[in-house]
Every structure is written in structure tokens, then in C-alpha cells.
Amino acid sequence: MGKGEQSVDYTAGLDQALQRLHDEGRYRTFIDIERRNGNFPHAIWRKPDGTETPVTVWCGNDYLGMGQHPAVLSAMHEALDATGAGSGGTRNISGTTVYHKRLEAELADLHRKEAALLFTSAYIANDATLSTLPKLFPGLIIYSDALNHASMIEGIRRNGGQKRIFKHNDVAHLRELLAADDPAAPKLIAFESVYSMDGDFGPIEEICDLAQEFGALTYIDEVHAVGMYGPRGAGVAERDGLMGRIDIINGTLAKAYGVMGGYIAASAKMCDAIRSYAPGFIFTTSLPPAVAAGAAASVAHLKTDAALRERHQTQAKILKLRLKALGLPFIDHGSHIVPVIVGDPVHTKQISDMLLDQFGIYVQPINFPTVPRGTERLRFTPSPVHGPKEIDALVSAMDQLWSHCALNRAELSA
């Protein structure tokens, strides 16, 4: 680093920034996990000293275990052997292949929309789309739920347009904000179907009613719902018969579908406009064909595998019942996400470390800024392959550690 007339100690600045995280108990440690095909949710923890320990993963987003499904792996192998590794460029510069087109067709069909547009992640899909919409609709006002994902917040923040934040899931507050603005101004309401930290559902029908009343577009993030809800896995909007009332649906291929990538599904003109104007799409190399092929196979498979979705929900219900019997403070909004509240960053990290070291159970602590201070938690994501043995081990470990750390036992209300 160069020296000016007044030298700046950049290293000291980095030390101070990192030390703040350590002091608050918020410093995040990544552990080396080696997944082994056919063995999920079991994996290998590679310790810093080189030794290996078997662990059970309880915090993964491969919600249905599709990352090891034979249909997905077969499609990826076939595409890899046929085309090689990379896509070769952006979608405009040689990066559009039959695999990308096939995946977009599967996604459009999934959501009963005219078209879908593929991105390298759902984060980029949210950011790129929401930051581009004011270019398409000058004067656009975006109404955003207070607990929307960081990618939505970032896209809305960067777009240079007007924004209004409504209290989480508060339809009355949203109505007040809509009513206070110019009736002639273009409007869009951005919200989620499943909010991943508490596992609660957005009031989709009520928001659609308001959008219709005030002439607003609707934008829903179904990242934690696609593959898992609805007759064909299109999400909560499909489950509730509301997909046709949503203008833009955002989803991911990296969670329930077990691969990687994100997308929007909408009208052909909307997808064409985002494709043509969004820098996050235009200037990004497209997904490798093998990844697109695997994702397409996963989407196609889950359209018909309702039994896997049912097993997923059953395992989540069983875990909640077992935790409730112990009086552990978890939040239950009826979704597949099981957050157990500890309420202190240091204790949350300690329990996470002890679960890993003593019981071979891997669950990462979640603390501020991901969740508000005082609501630090362990977020469990049971899957269809977390069976009785895995649930017994987890519940026993949590019971012992809760007593060891002298934490309160009282179920939180939904």
C-alpha cells in the first residue's frame, strides 16, 4: 500500500473492524464440509488439524436432497460430456445454449407464465430486476416489506426511484402508503411468500387485492417455497391458487432444486425488457450448461413428486412436536423452517460449537444483522432424509445443551 503525506494504517482499520465482530460475538467462522453423494444429510467435517469427523447437516438449504438425486446428476453428467465445462460467455455472446432455453421453458411452465429469465443467482435476479424496473416505468414507486431479503433491499436502494417501506406483513400500513401516493404514479409491491428467518408466510391474497385496487404490479420472492409448496412445486402462490395474480415471480434453483441459479417468471414482454435493460443480466457470464441441465431436470422431476414434498412437511412437523415437548423456544408459523431462539449472540455461537464438537450436529448460528439483536437463533431445516435417527440425536443433544447452558424453556407464540 502506498504512502501519502499522512500515512493511513489500513491494517489497523481492518483489525478494528474484525475485532468489533469478535467483541460482539458476531464473527462468522466457516467450517470445511465435504458432502458425499448418496449420504446426505450426513457429511464429513474436515478440521483445521486435518482430521475428519462425521457430521449431520441440519442447516442446509438443499431442502429436499435434490442435490444428490439421480435424475439431476445424470442430466449434469450428460451435459458436461456433451458440451464441456463453461458456457463461453454472456447470454448475448455465445452463452445461450439449448440447456438455458430448456430450463427457462421449464420455469415458465412451472409458474404458468409466458416466459422466464435465468440469472446466476436469485440474489442477482432480485437485484437486477428491481433496480431496472424504474428504467422501464419512470416515476415508479416500490412498496417493500420491511423484512424483505437483502437482495431485494439492495435492488430497490440502487434503482434511484421512490420507495416506501411497509411494516412486515402489515396490509393496513401498506394500504395507507398506497392511498397517500399519486393515483396516476406507476406502483409495484415487493414481498416474499416465505420469510426465511421466522418461517412465516406473506399475505399474498390481501396484497394482490390491494395491488388490483391501486393499480400496482406485484413482485413476489418465492425462493424458500419453490419446489416445496403447491401441486407442482411452484410455490405458495400456486398452493393458494394466486399465481395468475402475480406479475413477477422470483425463484431460486439453489435450494429445493439442489443446484444453482435464480430466475424471474413473468410476461414475455416483461422478461424481454429486463433482459434488454438489466446490467446484472447483460454483463454476466451465463450458468455452465451442466448446471442448467441439472436444474431443468430437478424442476421437471419435482413437478410430479408430491410425495417428496409431503415427507418434507411431515419431518418438519415431527421436529416441531419433539422440540415443543421439551419446551424449547421455537417459532412455528406452519412452514418447513424451524428457528430455535437463543436470544444472545455469544450463547448462540456456544451452542452451535458444542453441537458440532460434542454431538456431530452442524447448524450455524444466525445473528445480527441477519436477524434483530436479541433474537439470535439456530435455524433448523429438516429434510425428507432427516429420519427418526437423526431427529432423535438432535432432540437429545438440544435437551442436554439447553440444561447445561441454563436457558429458558418456553415456546414462543407464532
N, C-alpha and C positions, 0 to 999 in steps of 0.2 A: 504494500500500500504506500502510495506516495506521501511525501511530507510537504505541507504548506507552511506558511509563515507561522500559523498557530496549529501545531500538530494535534490531531484528534486521536484519542486512544480507542480505536474501533473494537479492539479485542475486549477491552474493559466494558464497552457498551453491550457486547454480546454476552459477556459473563453476567452482567447485571440483569439483563433480560431473562436469561435462563435461570438465574438464581431466584428471581421472583416466582417462577413457576414451582421451583423446588420448595420455597418457603411456604407457598400456599397449598402444597400437596397436589398440584395440578400437572406436574411434569409427567409426560407420557412416555412409557417405555414399550418398545416393540419387542416381541419375542419371536424367535425363529420357529415357525410351524411348518412341518412338512406333511402335507396331505398325501394319502396313499389311495390310489384308485380302488374303489370297491370296499373301502374300510371306513368311510365317513359315517358318523361324526368322530370316529377315532383318528388320531393323528400322532405325529412324533414331535416332541419339543426338543430342539437342539439347544442345549445350554451353552453359555459362553465358554465353559471349560471343555467343550467338545463332546460331552456325554449326551446320551439320548434317553428320553423318558416318554412313555406313552401318556397321552392326554386325551380327554374328551372335550371337543369343542362345543361350547354352549352359547357362543355369541356370534356365530356366523350369519351371514345374510344369504347363504345358499339354502334358502328356507325349505326347499323340497328335496335337496340332494341331487338336483338335476346336473350338477357339475360332474357327476360320475355316471350318468345314465348312458347305457349302451347306444341308444339311438343318437345321442348328441356326440359321443366320441366317434362313432362310426362316420357320421357326416363330416366331422372335422378331419379325420384321417383321409377320407376320400378327397376332400377339397385340397388338403395340404399336398397330397400326392399328385393331384391334377394340376395345381397352379403354383405351388411353391409357397414361400412364407408371406411376403408383404403384398399390399395392393398396388404399389407402384406410384402412388400419388394421390392428390386430392380427387374428389369425385369428378371435377372438371378436367383434370389432367390425368387421364388413364386409370383413375381409381374407382371407376364404376364397373362392376362385373356382374355376371349373371347371379352371383350369390347375394350381392347387395340388393339387386332388384327383386329377387325371390323373397328375401327377408322383408323388404318393405311391403310386398304384396301380402305376405302372411300377417303382418301387423295391421295393415289396412282392413283386411278381412276380419281379424280378431276384434277390432273395435267398430266394425260396420261403418267405416269411413271411406271416403273416396280415395284417400291417399295416406301415406305415411312417409316420414323423412327420418333417415338414420343419422345419428351422431356418434361420436366416440364414447360418450357417457351421457347419462341422464342429467348430470350437473351441467355439462356443456349445452345439452338440449334446452334446459330451463334458461340458462344464462343467455344463450344466443337468441332464443325466440323472444323472451321477454324484453331484451334490450333492443330488439329490432322492430317490434310492433309499433312504437311511436313513429318510426320512419314511414310505415305503411298507413297509419291513421293519425295525421297531425292533430295535436291537441288532446291525444288520448290520455284519459285518467285511469290509472290502475288502482284497484282496491285490493289490498293484500292482507290476508290473515296474519295476525301478529306472530303466530308460531310457524309460519312458512319456512321451508328449508333454506339454508344459506345460499344455495344456487339461485333460488327464486328472488331472494332479497338482493343478491348481487346484480342479477339481470335488471331488476326494477330500478335499483340505485343508479346503474350506469346508463339507463336509456335517455336520461335528460328530460323526461316528461314529468307530468304531475303524478303524485301517488298519495294514496290515503291508506292508513293502517287501521283495520278494524279489530276490536278485541276478539281473542280466539273463540271461534265458533259462535260469536255473538251476532245473530241475524238482525236483532233490533238495532244494534250500533251500526251495522252495515247499511241498513235502511236509512238511518239518519244521515250518514255520509252521502249516500246516493241522492237523497232528496235535497241536500244542500247545494249540489252542484248544478251547473247549467244543463238543462234537459237536452240541449242540442249537442253537447260535447260527446265525442265517442268515449265509451267506457269498457273496461274489462275487469272481471272479478277473478282473482287468482287465489286458489286454495288447494288443499290436499284431501285425499279420501281417507287415508290412514296416517296419522301423525306418529312418527316412529318412536318418540321418546316416552310418551304415555300410552300409546296404542289406542288412542281414541279416534272416532270417525268424524269426518266433516259432515255438516248438514246439507247434503247435496241437493235434495229436492227443494228445500227452502231457498237456497242460494239461486237455483235455477228459476224459481218463481220470481225472485227479486230481479234477476237479470232480464227476464221477459218483461216485467213491469216497467223497468227503467231503460230498456233498450241496450243492455250491456252484453258483451261477449263473455263466455265462460271459459276458464282455463283451469284444468284440474291436474294435479300431480298424483298419479296412481302408482308411484314407484314401489311402495310397500304393499301393494294389493294385486298388481298384475301377476297372473299365473295362479293366484291363491283364492280369488273370490270370483263369483259369477259362474254360470253353467259351463263356459268355455275358458274361464280364467282371464277374462278381460278386465276384471277389477270390480270395485264396489259399485261403480255406476252401472255396470252390467247386472250385477246381482239385484240392484234396486230398480232395474228397468228404466234407467235415466240416461243411458249413453247417447241417445239421439238428441238430448238437450244440451250436451256439452260440445262447445265449438272446437276446443283444442285439448287433446289428452296427451299428457306426458307420461312416459313409462321407461323402465329400465330392463336391460337384458342380463344384468349382473347380479340379480338377487334370486327371485324364484326360478328364473330361467337358467341360472347357473353358469352364464358365460360372461359376456362383457358388451357394453354399448348402451346407448339410450336412443330415444326417438320421440317424435310427436306424431299423432294421428289427427287428421283434420280434413277439410275440404281440399280438393285438388288445387284450387286457386290459392288457398292459404299456404299449403306446403310449397307450391311453386314460388310464392312471394318470399317466404322465409329462405328457401333455397337460393334465391336470387339476390337477397339483400344481407343475409346474416354473415358477418366475418367469421364467426365461430364455426360455420359450416364451410364457407368458401375456401378458407385458407388452411384447413386441417386435412392431413392425410387420412384417407378412409380406413376403416377397420380391415384387418387382414381377411382375405376371403374365407380362410378356415374358421375364423371366429364368427363371421356372418353365417356360414353354413351351419355351424353348431347351434347358433341362436335360432335360426329358422327351424331346425329340427326340434328344438326344445319347445318353441311356440306351437308348432304343429302337434307335437305329442300331447302337450297339456290341454289343448282344445278338447281332447277326448278322455283325459284321465281324471275324471271327477273323484274317483276313489282315492287317489293320492291326496287331493285337497281335503277330503273328509278325514283321512287319517291324520293329516297335519293339524286340523282343528281339534280333533279328539285328543291328540297328545298335549296340545296347549291347555285344554280343559282339565286334563288329568293333573298336569303340573300345578295349575292354579288350585285345584282342590287339595292337593297334598301340602302346598305352602299355606293355604288357609287353615288347615288342620293344626299347623304349628304356630299359627298366629303371627306369621311373618308379614311385615307391612308392604304388600304389593298393590299395584294398581290394576284393576280389571275393568276394561271398557268393552270386553267381548271380542277383542281381536286376538291374533296369534302372538302378540308381543307381551312379554311378562316382565315388567320393571319392578324390581325389589328396591325400595327406598332405604338408603342408609342415612343420608342427610348430612354427611360430613366427608370432605374430600380425603382426609387422612385415613379415616376408618374404612372408607370405600376401597382405597388402594390396599390397605392392610388385609381386608377380607379377600380381595382378588388375589393378592400374593399368596395368602395361606391356602386358598382353594387350589391354586396351581401347585405349590410346593408340597403340601401335605396330602392332597386328595387327587391330584392329576386332573383337575377340572379347570378349564380355561374359559374365563369370562372377563372381559376388560372393564375396568371402572369407567363410568361416564360422569363427567363433572363439568363445571363452568368452563367455557361459555356454551357448551352443547346443551346443558340444562341450567336452570337458575340456581344460584347459590342456595344451599340448604335443602336441595332436592337431589343431591348426588346419589347415584344408584348403580346397581348391577342390572343389566338388561339381558334377560334370557330369551333365546329364540329357539324353542323346541321345534323339531322337525319330525317327519314321519318315521325316521330311523333312530330317533331317541326313544328307545323302548323301555320296558319296565326296569331292566337292569340299570340303565343309565339314569333314569329318573330316581330310582331308589338311592343310588350313590349320591346324586346331587342333593336330594332332600335330607339325607343323613348328615352330609357334610355341612349344609347350611344350618341345620339344627344345632350341631356341635359348636360351630363358629359363632352363631348368634349368642349362645350361652357364654362362650369363652370371652367374647367382647362385651358382655353385659348390655346388649342392645335391647330396646323395647320391642315387645311383641304386640302389635295391634294392627289389624288390617285397615288399610286406607280405603275410604269410600271412592267409588268411581266418579 
